[in-house]
Amino acid sequence: MPAGAATGAARAWRSLERAADRVFGADINPLRQLGGLGFFLFWLIVISGGWLYVFYETSVEGAWDSVQHLTVAQWWGGGLMRSLHRYGSDAFVVVVGLHLVRELALGRYTGFRWYSWISGVPTLWLIIGSGVIGYWMVWDERALFAATATAEWFGVLPGFDPALVRNFLVPEAVSDRLFSLLAFLHIGLPLALLLVMWAHVQRLTRPRSAIHRRLAGWTLAWLLGLSLVWPAQSLAPADPQMLPDRLALDWFYLAPLAASDAGAPGLVWTFVLGITLVLMIAPWLTHAPRPAPAEVDPEHCSGCARCFEDCPYAAIAMAPHPGGRGQIAVVDADRCAACGICAGACPSSTPFRRSERLVSGIDLPWLTVDALRQQVDAALAMSPGPDPVPGADPAPESDSTPESDSTPESDSAPTILVFGCAHGAHPGSSPAGSAGIETAGSRVRMITLPCAGMLPPSFIEYAQRHGADGVVVAACPGDDCEYRFGSHWLAGRLAGEREPRLRAAADGTRLLQMEVAREEGVLLDNGIASLARGLNAARAGSIPETEEIGDD
Amino acid sequence: MTERPLHYVAQAILFALFAVFIGYFSTAPQYRHLEEGQALLRISFRHPGKPIADCRVRTPEELASVPLHLRTELDCERERSPVHLQVEVDGELLYDEWVAPSGLRKDGASSTYQRMPIAAGEHLLKVRINDDRRVAGFTYEGERRVQLTEGQVVLVDFIADKGGVIIR
């Protein structure tokens, strides 16, 4: 995807997600858990399909009759299950399609994500194949259309017999064995689908294959409502000697067959194979450089397995230490996202160590913990920044203490160090980096991390002791995290619920922890300004009023 | 109304809209195979044509030169004739095709499938087939007068073992 289009697509999708957040809340926003929703619908289809299979007769005479019996005589059970099976399957296609669009729009298909992307592509066709076979099983007019159109569609392929369709042209060509085969395929293809779905999440730690309980409730509710109001029905029994005037098709599954039937089987094949090919090579179509993966230093790795626990992409394994002392972390370079979350988890990533060159047990070679400490030292030693950021809040006029002088260049202005995520919000409109900017009369220094989850909590205390009057940790909102768990793990560490914990020695009154999306730079600015005012007030000996941080 | 119930109402509306979207495209819009007043003619067969040449008797010298396990007296060509098919409707030639044998050595069956809409009503269908290129003209013929209603399917088939051309 061209860079401009990619940015536009990402922006459009994120706007859509954030709009849905306002209605659903991030927790149950279906757009944020499309993968989990897909799993949920899959299991719903399996359960409802299991009910149908118990009553289904695999014979020419019995197929239509048994389905019709379920639909009419057992509307409260089999009929409902049939409708749930139908509509759940339709929703499954839509959800999986949206899942693909989302990852494509957000650019999450290249680099280390190639495996998850490639393994997701076959799910599309397995779902469609399973669904089409399901429609055959009813053996009504729609089933006959699906059967003949499928045979005609495959018949144009080299190596396939164009007379494949003869199997459905006359009643005596269809035997009971066909329905046994269909039942086998309708179970076999979903099993293959499950296998591919399992493979699809293999490079994820704690894959989200479940959804929030309330979203599950809503999904079940609308599916049940639709099933009761508009139950799935069979058409007339299949008759090869008559074509119905008009045919009610399920467009989610049968659209390609309708296009083929309308006279374009070759075009449909070109589209299907073309789009599959494009999707399969998409990870290699962009030439974005891939950052170097994390590296383990055997001398400093204690084998504590915290990085193993925290890695969102299962890129770290524990192996026997070559020195014979316990275990050591081993990084799978192909899986590594280079997010730095592992470095943030490492107990040796503490800037208080006195060694001249700080070496962590696991580190990003292009942004080591040592380099991070140097950046912090440099940022805190920097002279006041060159220019105020346009649009940044001025210092409040009512605050007239000398320390809270609104003059940007004032030496008494508090220094605020912002640890932010490269994918998240930045103060003002400053580019990523540690350039100096001014907000509310404070000197703001920004340290940009590939993910806020890379920040070892001890750096907060270190910055406070080495000249930062205040520290802002700006992570992305949990569900927005580019690397899945960076924000969650950071929040846990700062709350003292997860190793490595923020020590009690860190001054909580001089720390502001925020979760702000990249579009919420104003919110971050307001937060920084609020912290600056609080610091100024504290210096003046007064207690600041609690301020609301809004995104206005 | 507080903010929370308002959110529930908005969620319910959005889920209901999604349900309507799913429900609608699950059965609509309806697909139309044929235009009004049309029936469908299907032509299909799967038939191996006759060998392209007669078998001949091998001379004793030729037999001696053939490996022991392949020594049969008759030497027959494997390649089969293409099957020539003509379909006439009410005296007009509607379809004319030479269906080539399948296989790399052209020794497989010829198979074809075509479908074409025709006007509903009464028609005289005539089908001619030649499956032997050594014979001029046609080796099988069949005809039938059919009365087709709208949407009715008529199948032109060819099964040599069952009398040749079948129109049903």
Interface residues (C-beta under 8 A of the other chain):
Chain A: V23 F24 G25 I28 R86 Y87 D90 A91 V94 F145 E152 G155 D161 P162 A163 L164 V165 R166 L169 V170 W218 T219 A221 W222 L223 G225 L226 V229 W230 A232 P240 Q241 M242 L243 P244 D245 R246 L247 A248 L249 D250 W251 F252 A258 D261
Chain B: H7 A10 Q11 L14 F15 A16 F18 A19 I22 G23 F25 S26 T27 A28 Q30 Y31 R32 H33 L34 L40 R42 S44 F45 R46 S102 S111 T112 Y113 R115 E150 G151 Q152 V153 L155 D157 R168
